[in-house]
C-alpha cells in the first residue's frame, strides 16, 4: 500500500518557523506533489504544489513566507514555513496528484499550531 508520512508539525510562536516533510513509500517523481491545509470550520485549501520539474505554485496567503521543495531520490516533499501567523494554524496534508482526483493520495494530516 501507498503511505505518505508527514512530520515536522507542532506548536510554534507567531513569527517562528517550521519545516514539514512528507515521505512517500513509492516513487512519485513524475507526479505533482503538494501541501494543503484545513482549519477548523473551513474548507481544505491549497498551500503549495510542486511539479516533477520543480515548478511551484503557492496560494496567495503564503505571501512569500513558505517554500516548497522536493527530493525525488528520497521520495520526499518539504514545506519550509517562515514568519508563521496565527491564521496558519491548521491540519496540513500531503498530496500526490494523479490523473483522476478520486485516486489522489493523501497523508493523514499533521497539526500546526501557531500561538501568540
Buried (B, 14 or more C-beta within 10 A) or exposed (E): EEEBBBBBBEEBEBEEEBBBBBBBEEEBEEBBBBBBBBBEEEEBEBBBBBBEEEEBBBBEBBEEBBBBBBEBEEBBBBBBBEEBEEEBBBBBBBBBBEEEEEEEBBBEBBEBBBEE
